């Protein structure tokens, strides 16, 4: 007596239409997997990088905020100012080269007023010059302080402009 | 080629414009270092390279006074042909000196607006009718 197979192969009864549907499901599954893995990863990476650059810009804004606060409060030693500007300028140059390469709409020299105009405003200031050699904290007159406030009012938007452009970039 | 650096030939801490407001001023750097080295380079027909890097930083007035006096004493043509500025750490300074300071001081030279000195210096070199002459060209203003 011969043995008979008790199992029925389900694919035996598959029509062409069934096969097409099955392939369609498989393709969709692979596509979904690829989207999640590749595109989502790409978006996440972009976001992480944007957040990193935005934080760096915020940090520089804070450095300037502290610098200007110290000027208003007469807590700035004249001889510290020039080295401070050199260090922050190198930091900004490094950052802005990367940002302008990554996000084409951002000008590498966008923070130029803070890097150069502000330094000139301080080091050419009459109070600063008169008290430079004293090695003590500089007492700025009301006129000088007003100049610093005007500078800040005029250029404070620059940091937000960069942050918005980074955030809006493709 | 003659090469000098502000750090090695002058100071790690360059300060402000004139000698009467700060030590290590641009005026002092010009009279102690820059005038003589450009005179040497000019006589030998060599290029002078001035390296601005590795100091503690600059005020624009220091550089303006030092390189501006060069233009006043040697003319814009000679300075442009004979000087190479290196400023990798702060490229802004090279731009400022070459595009602003040089032009402003050449204009000043043509208008005979003498440079200000705030202390007595030894004789220094100036080109007059293409001849190098050494003398004390300016004196501090009497207070």
Interface residues (C-beta under 8 A of the other chain):
Chain A: X79 X82 X83 X84 X85 X86 X87 X89 X90 X93 X115 X116 X119 X120 X123 X124 X129 X130 X132 X133
Chain B: X13 X15 X16 X21 X22 X23 X56 X57 X58 X59 X60 X61 X89 X90 X91 X92 X96
